[in-house]
Amino acid sequence: MVTSDGTARHPGNAPYNRMIVTASARDISSAGVAQPALGRRIVMPWGTDL
Protein backbone atom coordinates (compact mmCIF):
# COMPACT_ATOMS: atom_id res chain seq x y z
CA MET A 1 0.00 0.00 0.00
CA VAL A 2 1.22 3.47 -0.88
CA THR A 3 -0.20 6.60 0.67
CA SER A 4 0.99 9.90 -0.77
CA ASP A 5 0.07 13.01 -2.66
CA GLY A 6 -1.50 11.53 -5.76
CA THR A 7 -0.52 14.42 -7.99
CA ALA A 8 3.10 13.29 -7.77
CA ARG A 9 2.22 9.62 -8.50
CA HIS A 10 4.49 6.87 -7.24
CA PRO A 11 6.50 5.34 -10.10
CA GLY A 12 9.05 3.66 -7.81
CA ASN A 13 7.26 0.30 -7.67
CA ALA A 14 5.26 0.47 -10.92
CA PRO A 15 3.66 -1.33 -12.63
CA TYR A 16 0.87 -1.90 -10.13
CA ASN A 17 -1.76 -4.64 -10.22
CA ARG A 18 -4.36 -2.30 -8.72
CA MET A 19 -4.68 1.44 -8.26
CA ILE A 20 -7.47 2.74 -6.06
CA VAL A 21 -7.71 6.50 -5.85
CA THR A 22 -9.88 7.98 -3.10
CA ALA A 23 -9.89 11.59 -4.30
CA SER A 24 -11.98 12.96 -7.13
CA ALA A 25 -10.17 14.14 -10.26
CA ARG A 26 -10.99 16.02 -13.44
CA ASP A 27 -8.07 14.56 -15.36
CA ILE A 28 -5.23 12.07 -14.97
CA SER A 29 -1.64 12.55 -16.08
CA SER A 30 0.04 10.32 -18.64
CA ALA A 31 2.39 9.20 -15.84
CA GLY A 32 -0.60 8.04 -13.82
CA VAL A 33 -2.07 6.14 -16.76
CA ALA A 34 1.28 4.42 -17.37
CA GLN A 35 1.62 3.01 -13.82
CA PRO A 36 -0.87 0.11 -13.78
CA ALA A 37 0.33 -3.18 -15.26
CA LEU A 38 -0.89 -4.00 -18.77
CA GLY A 39 -4.57 -4.97 -18.69
CA ARG A 40 -5.12 -3.65 -15.13
CA ARG A 41 -7.41 -0.83 -13.99
CA ILE A 42 -7.43 2.42 -12.10
CA VAL A 43 -10.52 2.83 -9.89
CA MET A 44 -11.28 6.45 -8.98
CA PRO A 45 -14.14 8.92 -8.65
CA TRP A 46 -14.36 11.19 -11.69
CA GLY A 47 -15.31 14.88 -11.70
CA THR A 48 -15.90 17.36 -8.94
CA ASP A 49 -19.71 17.25 -8.52
CA LEU A 50 -19.61 15.26 -5.29
Secondary structure, DSSP 8 states (H G I E B T S, - for coil): ---S-GGG--GGG-SEEEEE--S-BS---HHHHHSEEEEEEEE--BSS--
